[in-house]
């Protein structure tokens, strides 16, 4: 269902970890055994890869290993449910995405409450998206695309990486903010499945996470029209943001966040937050993820992570409801 790909790892050294370890250990007894970092997506995928990078660096810093455990099924429900029901000691954590903010609106029944059963720990980063269109579509800018869609309601289709996925939601937000454009949604099982149909013109357009879209844009196989974040990205500096290109206030990301089971002691949550922030502040980690278009965050608190989650839920639930999006 929800976002299955975000990033692929690079390489760099790690100089700061030995100095960071004593500060983290001094905060309390966490961790007193190997930590499970549950990723509710497939191994080797775009969420799994940064999770493993972070887990490796945490393992160097902490007195115990941090082990990534992939638990897939029913979108992110199976893995998330495992963490919701885990011991409240910080030894089992969830590493997930914007999918968490959409769960309540998309699934009529869940075995857990996405808000009440989890404690946000740290926001690790956000990833902008890039609007692409088929190279033969007679447009070369976002305003031209909007005009074409406005004049031809229902004629064109757009691809997404799955029903209820971040890219589905972000495209629906664009269509709404651009004046209520009528474009049919065609869901695929990931961007790898959707891209051939974008290339051959079966679908006219697709919003994809920037790092996945970039190779096709840079090779000229598709046209890149706009970046969904608040600023341009260095890999394609000539492509404007949606806001710059005529959709005022449009901003959308997929994002990564760490959660603990609700009821985990506040001191433990604080210690875990500090550990993740230390890793995200490492220059080597920032460089490896920045090269993949992730804007890393290293200064969030549990309170600011919760605020981010609350704001995202408030942003996306009306889009889900108005578009009638339900789980497959």
Beta strands, then each sheet from edge to edge (+ up, - down):
strand 1: 35-39
strand 2: 66-70
strand 3: 92-97
strand 4: 118-134
strand 5: 157-160
strand 6: 184-187
strand 7: 205-209
strand 8: 222-227
strand 9: 253-261
strand 10: 294-296
sheet 1: 2+ 1+ 3+ 9- 4+ 7- 5- 6-
sheet 2: 2+ 1+ 3+ 9- 4+ 8-
sheet 3: 2+ 1+ 3+ 9- 4+ 10-
end
